[in-house]
Amino acid sequence: MTTTRLPRTASGGRRSLRGLLGLLLVLAVPACSAEDRATSPEELRELAGGTEAQETRKVAENYLRTTVRAYDKDTPLVLGLTTVNDQCIGGAAREWFFPTDDYRYRIHCSLDITAYYGADPKRIGDTLDAVLTAGDHDVSASPAGPIPFGHDDYRTRLVSYYRGHGPNPTGPDTPEPFQLSDPSQTLSWDTLRSTPKTPVEETGPCTENDPPVTRCLREPASTTVADLRGRYGMVFKLEMSSPDYYRVFRDG
C-alpha cells in the first residue's frame, strides 16, 4: 500500500518555529542568573576599593617603583618622568556558546609603570656598562633583583659597539640595537647611529583617572620626553608591569 505524505501546513511550520524559540529561551535562562551576569559597575568599584585590593596594589606599585629608583640610584641614568597606568576590569557575562576567560573573574587589576631617564649620548657605552654592572650585582644578590640585565657575551659586545671598539653585535647590515629585554621589564633608548634615528616616543595622554577603578598618573605632569632629551641629549625608557596583581574568581 502506498502512503501519501501530506505537505506541512503553515500552522505546523509556525508551531515548529515556536518550539525552537522556546528551546533557545530555556537555554538562555541560566545566563540571567546573578552568578552569570557581568560584574556591575557598583560591585567593580567596591572590590577595587576594598582593603585586600588596596594592600595588594600598594605592594605591586612599591616593587615597581623600587626598580625605577634603582636605575636612577645605581646607574648614570637620571630619572625625569614616570607614568602609572592602573586599571581594574570586571568580569564579563557568561557566554554559553563561545566562553571567554573574562567570565572566570569578578575582577582583575593590572598595573603598568614606565620610567624615562636622561643620559649623555657621548657616553652611552659607559652607561650601558654601568647598567650591566648593577645588574651583575643585583642578580648575584637575588634572582629577583631590580635590574635583571648583567654582562653576557652579547651585552659585552653591545658595550664595545657603543664605545666604538667593535661591530654591531647583532651582525653586519642589521639595525642598530636599541633595547634590552627580560620577562620582567624592557629597557630601550634613542638610537644614535641609525639613519633616520628612532627616538623614544612621547607618553600617551591619560584617558581616564577614576580611582580606585582606574588611575593614570604622570609625574611630573608638565615634563615631556622631549624636555628630557633637550636637557640630557638622549632618553632611556624602562617599561614594567604587574599583570593581574589582584584577582577575584567567580568561584571564590
Stockholm file with secondary structure:
# STOCKHOLM 1.0

chainA/1-252         MTTTRLPRTASGGRRSLRGLLGLLLVLAVPACSAEDRATSPEELRELAGGTEAQETRKVAENYLRTTVRAYDKDTPLVLGLTTVNDQCIGGAAREWFFPTDDYRYRIHCSLDITAYYGADPKRIGDTLDAVLTAGDHDVSASPAGPIPFGHDDYRTRLVSYYRGHGPNPTGPDTPEPFQLSDPSQTLSWDTLRSTPKTPVEETGPCTENDPPVTRCLREPASTTVADLRGRYGMVFKLEMSSPDYYRVFRDG
#=GR chainA/1-252 SS CCCCCCCCCHHHHHHHHHHHHHHHHHHHGGGGSGGGSCCCHHHHHHHHTSHHHHHHHHHHHHHHHHHHHHHHHHSSCEEEEEEEEEEEEECCCCCSSSCCGGGGEEEEEEEEEEEEEEECGGGHHHHHHHHHHHHHHHHHHCTTCSCCCCCCHHHHHHHHHHTTSSCCTTCTTCCCCCEEEETTEEEEECCSSSSSCCCCCCCCCCCCCBTTTEEEEEESTTCCHHHHHHHHSEEEEEEEEEEEEEEEETTC
#=GC SS_cons         CCCCCCCCCHHHHHHHHHHHHHHHHHHHGGGGSGGGSCCCHHHHHHHHTSHHHHHHHHHHHHHHHHHHHHHHHHSSCEEEEEEEEEEEEECCCCCSSSCCGGGGEEEEEEEEEEEEEEECGGGHHHHHHHHHHHHHHHHHHCTTCSCCCCCCHHHHHHHHHHTTSSCCTTCTTCCCCCEEEETTEEEEECCSSSSSCCCCCCCCCCCCCBTTTEEEEEESTTCCHHHHHHHHSEEEEEEEEEEEEEEEETTC
//
